[in-house]
Amino acid sequence: MENNETVCHCMDVSRGDIIKAIKELNLKTVEEVGKATEAGTGCGGCQPVIQEILDEINR
């Protein structure tokens, strides 16, 4: 998945936006990502992908 691809379609948040927030704000949970970016706060269908991104960055 490229950084410009949309992860959260409800809130129009890209993978790059999520990665930037995780790195800049030291986010550790899907809920924290949601508060920072609104990703995953609509239907919630993208929450597993957000968790995958978190796992990838916070190894």
The first five atom37 places (N, CA, C, CB, O) and aatype in JSON, in Angstrom:
{
  "aatype": [12, 6, 2, 2, 6, 16, 19, 4, 8, 4, 12, 3, 19, 15, 1, 7, 3, 9, 9, 11, 0, 9, 11, 6, 10, 2, 10, 11, 16, 19, 6, 6, 19, 7, 11, 0, 16, 6, 0, 7, 16, 7, 4, 7, 7, 4, 5, 14, 19, 9, 5, 6, 9, 10, 3, 6, 9, 2, 1],
  "atom_mask": [
    [1, 1, 1, 1, 1],
    [1, 1, 1, 1, 1],
    [1, 1, 1, 1, 1],
    [1, 1, 1, 1, 1],
    [1, 1, 1, 1, 1],
    [1, 1, 1, 1, 1],
    [1, 1, 1, 1, 1],
    [1, 1, 1, 1, 1],
    [1, 1, 1, 1, 1],
    [1, 1, 1, 1, 1],
    [1, 1, 1, 1, 1],
    [1, 1, 1, 1, 1],
    [1, 1, 1, 1, 1],
    [1, 1, 1, 1, 1],
    [1, 1, 1, 1, 1],
    [1, 1, 1, 0, 1],
    [1, 1, 1, 1, 1],
    [1, 1, 1, 1, 1],
    [1, 1, 1, 1, 1],
    [1, 1, 1, 1, 1],
    [1, 1, 1, 1, 1],
    [1, 1, 1, 1, 1],
    [1, 1, 1, 1, 1],
    [1, 1, 1, 1, 1],
    [1, 1, 1, 1, 1],
    [1, 1, 1, 1, 1],
    [1, 1, 1, 1, 1],
    [1, 1, 1, 1, 1],
    [1, 1, 1, 1, 1],
    [1, 1, 1, 1, 1],
    [1, 1, 1, 1, 1],
    [1, 1, 1, 1, 1],
    [1, 1, 1, 1, 1],
    [1, 1, 1, 0, 1],
    [1, 1, 1, 1, 1],
    [1, 1, 1, 1, 1],
    [1, 1, 1, 1, 1],
    [1, 1, 1, 1, 1],
    [1, 1, 1, 1, 1],
    [1, 1, 1, 0, 1],
    [1, 1, 1, 1, 1],
    [1, 1, 1, 0, 1],
    [1, 1, 1, 1, 1],
    [1, 1, 1, 0, 1],
    [1, 1, 1, 0, 1],
    [1, 1, 1, 1, 1],
    [1, 1, 1, 1, 1],
    [1, 1, 1, 1, 1],
    [1, 1, 1, 1, 1],
    [1, 1, 1, 1, 1],
    [1, 1, 1, 1, 1],
    [1, 1, 1, 1, 1],
    [1, 1, 1, 1, 1],
    [1, 1, 1, 1, 1],
    [1, 1, 1, 1, 1],
    [1, 1, 1, 1, 1],
    [1, 1, 1, 1, 1],
    [1, 1, 1, 1, 1],
    [1, 1, 1, 1, 1]
  ],
  "atom_positions": [
    [[0.84, -1.18, 0.0], [0.0, 0.0, 0.0], [0.89, 1.24, 0.0], [-0.96, 0.0, 1.22], [1.81, 1.36, 0.81]],
    [[0.6, 2.15, -0.89], [1.36, 3.38, -1.01], [0.89, 4.4, 0.04], [1.24, 3.97, -2.43], [-0.25, 4.33, 0.5]],
    [[1.75, 5.34, 0.39], [1.41, 6.33, 1.41], [0.28, 7.25, 0.99], [2.62, 7.15, 1.75], [-0.4, 7.82, 1.85]],
    [[0.06, 7.42, -0.31], [-1.01, 8.31, -0.75], [-2.37, 7.59, -0.86], [-0.64, 8.92, -2.1], [-3.38, 8.22, -1.17]],
    [[-2.39, 6.29, -0.62], [-3.65, 5.55, -0.69], [-4.51, 5.84, 0.54], [-3.39, 4.04, -0.8], [-4.01, 5.98, 1.65]],
    [[-5.8, 5.92, 0.3], [-6.74, 6.19, 1.39], [-6.96, 4.94, 2.21], [-8.08, 6.71, 0.83], [-7.3, 3.88, 1.68]],
    [[-6.76, 5.06, 3.51], [-7.01, 3.97, 4.45], [-8.43, 4.1, 4.99], [-5.97, 3.97, 5.61], [-9.2, 3.13, 5.01]],
    [[-8.78, 5.3, 5.43], [-10.11, 5.57, 5.99], [-10.91, 6.37, 4.97], [-10.02, 6.33, 7.35], [-10.69, 7.56, 4.78]],
    [[-11.85, 5.69, 4.33], [-12.66, 6.36, 3.3], [-13.72, 7.26, 3.93], [-13.33, 5.33, 2.39], [-14.09, 8.27, 3.33]],
    [[-14.21, 6.91, 5.1], [-15.23, 7.73, 5.76], [-14.71, 9.13, 6.06], [-15.7, 7.07, 7.05], [-15.41, 10.13, 5.87]],
    [[-13.46, 9.2, 6.52], [-12.87, 10.48, 6.93], [-11.79, 10.97, 5.96], [-12.29, 10.35, 8.33], [-11.16, 12.0, 6.2]],
    [[-11.58, 10.22, 4.87], [-10.62, 10.58, 3.83], [-9.21, 10.79, 4.4], [-11.08, 11.84, 3.11], [-8.62, 11.86, 4.25]],
    [[-8.69, 9.74, 5.08], [-7.37, 9.8, 5.69], [-6.46, 8.8, 4.98], [-7.43, 9.51, 7.23], [-6.8, 7.62, 4.83]],
    [[-5.3, 9.29, 4.55], [-4.38, 8.43, 3.81], [-3.43, 7.68, 4.74], [-3.58, 9.26, 2.83], [-3.3, 8.01, 5.92]],
    [[-2.79, 6.68, 4.19], [-1.77, 5.93, 4.93], [-0.66, 6.88, 5.39], [-1.18, 4.79, 4.05], [-0.18, 6.77, 6.52]],
    [[-0.25, 7.8, 4.53], [0.8, 8.75, 4.88], [0.41, 9.65, 6.04], [0.0, 0.0, 0.0], [1.23, 9.95, 6.9]],
    [[-0.85, 10.08, 6.07], [-1.34, 10.9, 7.18], [-1.27, 10.13, 8.49], [-2.79, 11.37, 6.91], [-0.91, 10.69, 9.53]],
    [[-1.63, 8.86, 8.44], [-1.61, 8.02, 9.64], [-0.17, 7.79, 10.11], [-2.32, 6.67, 9.37], [0.12, 7.91, 11.3]],
    [[0.71, 7.48, 9.18], [2.12, 7.25, 9.53], [2.72, 8.51, 10.15], [2.93, 6.83, 8.28], [3.41, 8.44, 11.17]],
    [[2.45, 9.66, 9.55], [2.98, 10.92, 10.07], [2.5, 11.16, 11.5], [2.55, 12.09, 9.16], [3.3, 11.52, 12.36]],
    [[1.22, 10.96, 11.75], [0.67, 11.17, 13.1], [1.29, 10.2, 14.1], [-0.86, 11.02, 13.08], [1.63, 10.6, 15.22]],
    [[1.42, 8.94, 13.72], [2.0, 7.93, 14.62], [3.42, 8.33, 15.01], [2.0, 6.54, 13.96], [3.79, 8.27, 16.18]],
    [[4.2, 8.73, 14.02], [5.61, 9.08, 14.29], [5.74, 10.38, 15.06], [6.38, 9.19, 12.98], [6.52, 10.45, 16.02]],
    [[5.0, 11.39, 14.68], [5.13, 12.71, 15.32], [4.56, 12.72, 16.73], [4.44, 13.76, 14.48], [5.09, 13.41, 17.61]],
    [[3.49, 11.97, 16.96], [2.8, 12.01, 18.25], [3.05, 10.77, 19.11], [1.31, 12.17, 18.03], [2.5, 10.64, 20.2]],
    [[3.89, 9.86, 18.59], [4.23, 8.63, 19.31], [2.96, 7.85, 19.7], [5.06, 8.96, 20.58], [2.8, 7.44, 20.85]],
    [[2.09, 7.65, 18.73], [0.81, 6.98, 18.97], [1.02, 5.47, 19.06], [-0.2, 7.32, 17.86], [1.86, 4.91, 18.37]],
    [[0.23, 4.83, 19.93], [0.39, 3.39, 20.17], [-0.89, 2.59, 19.93], [0.87, 3.17, 21.58], [-0.83, 1.36, 19.82]],
    [[-2.04, 3.25, 19.86], [-3.31, 2.51, 19.72], [-4.14, 3.06, 18.57], [-4.11, 2.58, 21.03], [-3.94, 4.19, 18.12]],
    [[-5.08, 2.24, 18.12], [-6.02, 2.66, 17.07], [-6.84, 3.85, 17.57], [-6.96, 1.48, 16.67], [-7.13, 4.77, 16.8]],
    [[-7.19, 3.84, 18.84], [-7.98, 4.93, 19.42], [-7.21, 6.24, 19.38], [-8.37, 4.6, 20.87], [-7.77, 7.29, 19.07]],
    [[-5.9, 6.18, 19.69], [-5.08, 7.39, 19.63], [-4.97, 7.92, 18.21], [-3.68, 7.11, 20.18], [-5.0, 9.13, 17.99]],
    [[-4.85, 7.02, 17.24], [-4.8, 7.43, 15.83], [-6.13, 8.1, 15.46], [-4.52, 6.19, 14.9], [-6.14, 9.11, 14.75]],
    [[-7.23, 7.54, 15.93], [-8.54, 8.12, 15.66], [-8.69, 9.53, 16.21], [0.0, 0.0, 0.0], [-9.23, 10.41, 15.54]],
    [[-8.21, 9.73, 17.43], [-8.28, 11.06, 18.03], [-7.42, 12.07, 17.27], [-7.84, 11.01, 19.5], [-7.81, 13.23, 17.12]],
    [[-6.27, 11.62, 16.81], [-5.34, 12.52, 16.13], [-5.73, 12.8, 14.68], [-3.96, 11.93, 16.17], [-5.49, 13.91, 14.19]],
    [[-6.32, 11.81, 13.99], [-6.55, 11.95, 12.55], [-8.01, 11.76, 12.14], [-5.71, 10.96, 11.81], [-8.37, 12.06, 11.0]],
    [[-8.85, 11.27, 13.04], [-10.25, 10.87, 12.78], [-10.36, 9.56, 12.01], [-10.96, 11.97, 12.01], [-11.47, 9.09, 11.78]],
    [[-9.23, 8.97, 11.61], [-9.26, 7.68, 10.91], [-9.83, 6.61, 11.83], [-7.85, 7.29, 10.42], [-9.44, 6.51, 13.0]],
    [[-10.74, 5.81, 11.3], [-11.32, 4.72, 12.07], [-12.48, 5.11, 12.95], [0.0, 0.0, 0.0], [-13.0, 4.29, 13.69]],
    [[-12.88, 6.37, 12.88], [-13.96, 6.84, 13.76], [-15.31, 6.88, 13.07], [-13.63, 8.21, 14.29], [-16.31, 7.23, 13.69]],
    [[-15.35, 6.54, 11.78], [-16.62, 6.49, 11.07], [-17.23, 5.11, 11.23], [0.0, 0.0, 0.0], [-17.78, 4.8, 12.29]],
    [[-17.15, 4.29, 10.21], [-17.72, 2.94, 10.26], [-16.83, 1.96, 11.02], [-17.97, 2.43, 8.86], [-17.3, 0.93, 11.5]],
    [[-15.53, 2.29, 11.13], [-14.59, 1.42, 11.84], [-14.0, 0.3, 11.01], [0.0, 0.0, 0.0], [-13.19, -0.48, 11.51]],
    [[-14.39, 0.21, 9.77], [-13.91, -0.87, 8.92], [-12.4, -0.85, 8.65], [0.0, 0.0, 0.0], [-11.82, -1.88, 8.32]],
    [[-11.79, 0.3, 8.79], [-10.36, 0.42, 8.52], [-9.5, 0.19, 9.76], [-10.06, 1.79, 7.95], [-8.27, 0.23, 9.67]],
    [[-10.1, -0.03, 10.9], [-9.34, -0.18, 12.13], [-8.3, -1.31, 12.07], [-10.27, -0.43, 13.28], [-7.21, -1.14, 12.61]],
    [[-8.6, -2.46, 11.44], [-7.55, -3.49, 11.33], [-6.34, -3.02, 10.52], [-8.14, -4.73, 10.68], [-5.21, -3.4, 10.83]],
    [[-6.56, -2.22, 9.49], [-5.45, -1.7, 8.69], [-4.65, -0.69, 9.52], [-5.97, -1.04, 7.38], [-3.42, -0.67, 9.45]],
    [[-5.34, 0.13, 10.29], [-4.65, 1.08, 11.17], [-3.78, 0.31, 12.17], [-5.66, 1.98, 11.92], [-2.65, 0.72, 12.44]],
    [[-4.3, -0.78, 12.7], [-3.52, -1.6, 13.64], [-2.28, -2.18, 12.95], [-4.38, -2.74, 14.23], [-1.21, -2.23, 13.55]],
    [[-2.43, -2.62, 11.72], [-1.28, -3.14, 10.96], [-0.21, -2.07, 10.79], [-1.73, -3.66, 9.58], [0.98, -2.35, 10.93]],
    [[-0.62, -0.85, 10.5], [0.33, 0.26, 10.34], [1.03, 0.54, 11.68], [-0.39, 1.54, 9.82], [2.24, 0.73, 11.72]],
    [[0.26, 0.55, 12.76], [0.84, 0.75, 14.09], [1.88, -0.33, 14.4], [-0.26, 0.74, 15.16], [2.98, -0.03, 14.86]],
    [[1.51, -1.57, 14.13], [2.42, -2.69, 14.41], [3.71, -2.56, 13.6], [1.73, -4.02, 14.09], [4.8, -2.84, 14.09]],
    [[3.56, -2.15, 12.36], [4.7, -2.0, 11.45], [5.66, -0.91, 11.96], [4.21, -1.66, 10.02], [6.87, -1.09, 11.93]],
    [[5.12, 0.2, 12.41], [5.94, 1.34, 12.82], [6.5, 1.15, 14.23], [5.13, 2.62, 12.75], [7.64, 1.54, 14.5]],
    [[5.72, 0.58, 15.11], [6.1, 0.48, 16.52], [6.75, -0.85, 16.89], [4.89, 0.69, 17.38], [6.66, -1.28, 18.04]],
    [[7.4, -1.5, 15.96], [8.08, -2.78, 16.25], [9.17, -2.58, 17.27], [8.67, -3.38, 14.98], [9.85, -3.54, 17.64]]
  ]
}
